[in-house]
């Protein structure tokens, strides 16, 4: 029989037409895709590269300016999954401080063990670099009386005689203010030895998450610590209650900028490892 008018019958594509052709091409790609996925997974597992949503958060790169207490250094060594740290003297930051700071996710200014004024000082250039570092997204932790003096001066102390406190050097970056105490002596220069406990004040803060009071168990003795009668200039996350006299002091104060963060510890963070590790987690 011959086909009726209207022309020859349309050709029949072998193997089911275009859909079949696409299916064969996809089947050929599946082994290649599996090889790429396996290679990517193994590379991430062995640290050759990082895959977002597959690899866990990387440890922060942390710079300690000054010298942490031996107890805090032990905690930092134990928390290598959270932070890798390097210690530098403030004098080593005098050349291109902004470029040096840019290499780190977090800067800890910790000079509280220093015995002299000079050991608790930073230069004007470093202070301005730290201010810019925080304002452009960096994270800063200041410990106790660190950075209250400015390097320089002509009276043999190694510091400027007209600068005490943080405002002149860091502007409003450090969330603490040095007040004038008895005898016209700045309060940030007068350490107070107390026996007390640290209480949570901001119940929404990640820094105190799961921690109401430290030490947590009443059977533990209160903490023996050194603190300062400073004024908080930010969100007071926790406070110190003296167990001997009815006095209170800021413990942890936070200042959040548009992109950066600055936290002030009014005691050695090593006394409360849980609060310190919460802080690292929060800043990471």
Backbone torsions as a table, in degrees:
resi	resn	phi	psi	omega
1	UNK	NA	152.7	-179.7
2	UNK	-108.0	150.5	177.3
3	UNK	-66.8	147.4	179.5
4	UNK	-71.0	173.3	-179.4
5	UNK	-57.6	149.6	-176.9
6	UNK	121.5	-2.2	176.4
7	UNK	98.5	178.9	-177.3
8	UNK	-73.1	157.8	178.5
9	UNK	-66.0	145.1	-179.8
10	UNK	-65.6	146.0	-178.7
11	UNK	-67.7	147.9	178.9
12	UNK	-98.9	121.9	179.2
13	UNK	-74.8	135.9	-177.0
14	UNK	-69.1	148.8	172.7
15	UNK	68.9	22.9	174.3
16	UNK	95.1	8.9	172.9
17	UNK	83.0	-153.1	-172.9
18	UNK	-64.5	-39.0	179.7
19	UNK	-60.0	-40.2	179.5
20	UNK	-64.9	-38.1	179.5
21	UNK	-65.2	-43.1	177.5
22	UNK	-63.2	-38.6	-180.0
23	UNK	-63.6	-41.9	179.2
24	UNK	-63.9	-38.5	179.6
25	UNK	-66.3	-41.6	178.9
26	UNK	-65.1	-40.7	178.2
27	UNK	-61.5	-33.8	177.7
28	UNK	-71.1	-26.7	-179.5
29	UNK	-82.3	-23.4	-175.0
30	UNK	-56.6	-48.0	178.7
31	UNK	-59.6	-38.6	179.1
32	UNK	-65.4	-41.6	178.6
33	UNK	-63.1	-41.3	178.8
34	UNK	-63.3	-39.3	178.9
35	UNK	-63.7	-42.2	180.0
36	UNK	-65.0	-42.6	-179.7
37	UNK	-63.6	-44.6	-179.7
38	UNK	-64.2	-43.0	179.5
39	UNK	-63.4	-40.8	179.1
40	UNK	-64.5	-42.3	-179.9
41	UNK	-63.8	-46.1	-179.5
42	UNK	-65.5	-38.8	178.3
43	UNK	-63.5	-39.9	177.3
44	UNK	-67.9	-37.9	-178.7
45	UNK	-63.8	-39.2	-177.2
46	UNK	-94.8	12.4	172.5
47	UNK	77.0	16.9	179.6
48	UNK	-74.8	-28.9	176.3
49	UNK	-159.8	171.2	-178.1
50	UNK	-114.7	132.1	177.1
51	UNK	-113.3	117.0	178.4
52	UNK	-55.1	141.5	178.4
53	UNK	71.2	-4.9	177.2
54	UNK	-110.9	-46.2	177.4
55	UNK	-84.9	150.8	177.1
56	UNK	-75.3	170.9	178.7
57	UNK	-58.9	137.6	177.9
58	UNK	-74.8	149.1	174.2
59	UNK	-60.6	143.1	176.3
60	UNK	-70.1	148.3	170.8
61	UNK	-91.8	116.6	-171.0
62	UNK	-117.5	135.4	174.5
63	UNK	-111.7	125.7	173.8
64	UNK	-101.9	116.7	176.0
65	UNK	-96.6	116.0	-175.4
66	UNK	114.8	-126.7	-179.5
67	UNK	-158.1	114.7	177.1
68	UNK	-70.1	158.6	175.0
69	UNK	-64.0	153.7	178.4
70	UNK	-54.8	-35.3	-179.9
71	UNK	-68.1	-39.9	178.4
72	UNK	-69.6	-35.8	177.3
73	UNK	-62.0	-37.8	177.6
74	UNK	-63.3	-43.7	180.0
75	UNK	-64.8	-42.2	178.1
76	UNK	-62.4	-37.5	177.5
77	UNK	-65.9	-33.6	179.7
78	UNK	-75.9	-22.6	-174.7
79	UNK	-103.6	43.2	-179.1
80	UNK	-65.6	-20.3	176.3
81	UNK	-73.6	-19.7	179.0
82	UNK	-98.2	-37.5	-172.7
83	UNK	-156.0	137.8	167.6
84	UNK	-105.3	131.5	-173.7
85	UNK	-126.1	155.9	176.0
86	UNK	-134.8	141.6	-178.6
87	UNK	-106.2	132.0	176.8
88	UNK	-133.4	145.9	172.8
89	UNK	-76.7	143.9	179.2
90	UNK	-54.0	-33.2	-179.9
91	UNK	-63.4	-29.4	179.6
92	UNK	-73.5	-9.1	-179.5
93	UNK	-98.5	10.4	-175.1
94	UNK	-75.7	-22.4	-179.3
95	UNK	-100.4	120.7	179.8
96	UNK	47.1	56.4	-177.1
97	UNK	-60.7	-35.6	-179.6
98	UNK	-62.8	-42.3	178.4
99	UNK	-65.6	-37.5	179.0
100	UNK	-67.4	-44.1	-178.7
101	UNK	-64.6	-33.0	-176.4
102	UNK	-63.0	-15.1	-179.6
103	UNK	-81.2	-6.7	-171.3
104	UNK	-121.4	148.3	176.7
105	UNK	-83.4	-27.8	-176.0
106	UNK	-144.2	138.1	174.5
107	UNK	-117.9	130.2	175.4
108	UNK	-111.1	117.7	175.7
109	UNK	-95.4	104.8	-174.1
110	UNK	-134.0	96.6	178.3
111	UNK	-120.1	18.8	-169.6
112	UNK	-68.7	-16.1	178.0
113	UNK	-85.0	-9.0	-179.2
114	UNK	-62.3	141.6	-177.5
115	UNK	-94.1	-24.8	-175.9
116	UNK	-109.2	166.5	176.0
117	UNK	-59.8	-42.4	-177.1
118	UNK	-61.5	-35.9	-179.2
119	UNK	-72.1	-9.1	176.5
120	UNK	-113.4	25.1	-175.5
121	UNK	-118.3	158.9	169.7
122	UNK	-133.6	157.8	179.5
123	UNK	-77.3	162.2	176.4
124	UNK	-60.0	-40.3	-178.4
125	UNK	-64.0	-43.4	179.3
126	UNK	-68.1	-38.3	178.0
127	UNK	-61.3	-43.7	178.4
128	UNK	-66.4	-37.4	178.8
129	UNK	-65.5	-39.9	178.4
130	UNK	-66.9	-38.9	176.6
131	UNK	-60.1	-47.9	179.8
132	UNK	-65.4	-35.9	179.1
133	UNK	-59.5	-45.2	-179.4
134	UNK	-71.5	-41.8	-177.9
135	UNK	-65.2	-22.6	-179.7
136	UNK	-102.6	17.2	172.3
137	UNK	115.0	-3.1	179.6
138	UNK	-76.1	169.2	-179.4
139	UNK	-124.0	132.8	-175.5
140	UNK	-128.4	135.0	171.3
141	UNK	-119.9	123.6	177.6
142	UNK	-109.3	132.6	-175.7
143	UNK	-109.5	118.3	171.3
144	UNK	54.3	-121.4	-174.6
145	UNK	-96.2	24.4	179.3
146	UNK	-68.9	137.8	174.6
147	UNK	73.2	19.2	-177.0
148	UNK	-80.6	-12.9	177.4
149	UNK	-115.9	159.5	176.4
150	UNK	-109.9	131.4	179.9
151	UNK	-63.1	143.6	-179.9
152	UNK	127.1	-163.1	177.7
153	UNK	103.8	167.4	-174.1
154	UNK	-126.2	11.3	-174.6
155	UNK	-106.2	15.1	175.0
156	UNK	85.7	-5.0	179.1
157	UNK	-87.4	-17.1	-177.8
158	UNK	84.5	5.3	-179.9
159	UNK	-131.2	158.4	175.9
160	UNK	-73.1	128.5	-173.9
161	UNK	-73.2	-15.4	-175.9
162	UNK	-101.6	9.5	-179.2
163	UNK	-123.2	118.4	171.6
164	UNK	-139.4	133.9	-176.2
165	UNK	102.9	-171.0	-172.2
166	UNK	-104.6	-23.8	-169.4
167	UNK	-63.2	-43.0	-176.7
168	UNK	-64.6	-30.6	-175.9
169	UNK	-95.7	-38.2	-173.7
170	UNK	-112.9	1.9	-173.0
171	UNK	60.7	-127.1	-175.7
172	UNK	-104.9	21.8	-176.0
173	UNK	-73.1	-45.5	179.9
174	UNK	-77.3	123.2	-174.7
175	UNK	-81.7	47.7	177.8
176	UNK	-147.9	150.7	-178.9
177	UNK	-129.0	134.6	179.0
178	UNK	-86.5	119.3	-177.4
179	UNK	-95.4	171.6	175.0
180	UNK	-95.8	122.3	-176.7
181	UNK	-101.9	-157.3	-179.3
182	UNK	-61.8	139.6	179.3
183	UNK	69.0	21.2	180.0
184	UNK	62.7	25.3	179.6
185	UNK	-95.2	129.3	179.5
186	UNK	-60.0	134.2	-175.2
187	UNK	-66.8	-25.3	-179.7
188	UNK	-76.0	-2.2	176.1
189	UNK	-105.2	0.7	-176.3
190	UNK	-116.3	93.4	179.5
191	UNK	-65.8	142.6	-179.8
192	UNK	-117.0	121.9	178.1
193	UNK	-90.7	119.8	-177.9
194	UNK	-136.1	164.9	170.1
195	UNK	-117.5	115.9	-174.3
196	UNK	-162.7	-172.7	179.3
197	UNK	-128.2	156.9	-179.6
198	UNK	-106.2	128.0	-175.9
199	UNK	-116.5	143.4	176.7
200	UNK	-70.1	134.9	176.8
201	UNK	-115.9	-42.8	178.2
202	UNK	-95.3	107.6	-175.3
203	UNK	-81.6	-1.1	175.4
204	UNK	-102.0	-7.7	-175.2
205	UNK	-76.0	135.4	175.9
206	UNK	-68.9	-23.0	-178.1
207	UNK	-63.7	-36.3	-178.9
208	UNK	-105.5	17.1	-177.0
209	UNK	-59.7	124.6	179.7
210	UNK	78.5	4.1	-177.8
211	UNK	-125.2	115.8	179.1
212	UNK	-95.9	-38.7	-178.5
213	UNK	-151.9	147.0	176.9
214	UNK	-130.1	127.6	-2.7
215	UNK	-63.9	148.4	-172.4
216	UNK	-74.0	-32.1	-176.3
217	UNK	-102.4	128.6	-178.5
218	UNK	-60.3	-20.5	179.1
219	UNK	-74.4	-16.8	173.3
220	UNK	-80.0	143.4	178.0
221	UNK	-69.7	154.9	176.0
222	UNK	-63.3	165.1	-177.0
223	UNK	-80.6	138.2	170.2
224	UNK	-95.7	115.7	-171.2
225	UNK	-144.0	166.1	172.5
226	UNK	-110.9	133.5	179.7
227	UNK	-141.6	-177.7	-178.9
228	UNK	-136.7	149.4	179.6
229	UNK	-88.3	71.0	-178.1
230	UNK	-98.7	165.7	175.7
231	UNK	-99.1	129.1	176.1
232	UNK	-71.5	141.9	178.1
233	UNK	-124.5	41.9	-179.9
234	UNK	-171.0	-155.4	179.3
235	UNK	-82.1	115.8	179.5
236	UNK	-79.3	110.3	-175.5
237	UNK	-81.6	-37.6	-178.2
238	UNK	-150.4	158.9	178.9
239	UNK	-133.4	160.8	179.1
240	UNK	-103.7	131.0	174.9
241	UNK	-112.1	121.0	177.7
242	UNK	-69.8	129.2	-179.1
243	UNK	-83.2	-13.8	-175.8
244	UNK	-96.7	-46.5	178.4
245	UNK	-121.3	154.9	-178.8
246	UNK	-76.4	71.0	-179.6
247	UNK	-129.6	150.8	-176.9
248	UNK	-131.4	147.7	179.0
249	UNK	-140.7	150.1	173.4
250	UNK	-61.4	142.5	177.6
251	UNK	-107.5	-55.7	179.3
252	UNK	-131.9	127.8	179.6
253	UNK	-127.3	137.1	-178.5
254	UNK	-122.3	141.5	172.3
255	UNK	-125.1	121.6	179.1
256	UNK	-106.7	123.3	176.9
257	UNK	-95.5	-170.5	-179.0
258	UNK	-59.3	-43.9	-179.9
259	UNK	-126.6	-24.3	-176.6
260	UNK	-100.2	172.4	178.8
261	UNK	-138.9	145.2	177.1
262	UNK	-137.0	129.5	-177.1
263	UNK	-126.5	137.6	179.2
264	UNK	-116.0	128.0	174.2
265	UNK	-105.9	123.4	-179.4
266	UNK	-94.3	24.6	175.6
267	UNK	-161.8	170.3	177.9
268	UNK	-70.9	117.9	-177.5
269	UNK	-59.0	-19.6	-179.6
270	UNK	-63.9	-19.9	179.4
271	UNK	-68.3	-22.4	-178.9
272	UNK	-131.4	80.7	-177.3
273	UNK	-56.9	-35.7	-179.5
274	UNK	-64.8	-45.4	178.2
275	UNK	-63.9	-40.4	-179.5
276	UNK	-65.1	-44.3	179.9
277	UNK	-68.5	-35.3	173.2
278	UNK	-59.9	-38.8	179.4
279	UNK	-63.8	-44.0	177.9
280	UNK	-62.2	-43.3	178.4
281	UNK	-61.2	-43.6	-179.2
282	UNK	-63.5	-43.2	-178.3
283	UNK	-75.1	-23.5	178.4
284	UNK	-75.9	NA	NA
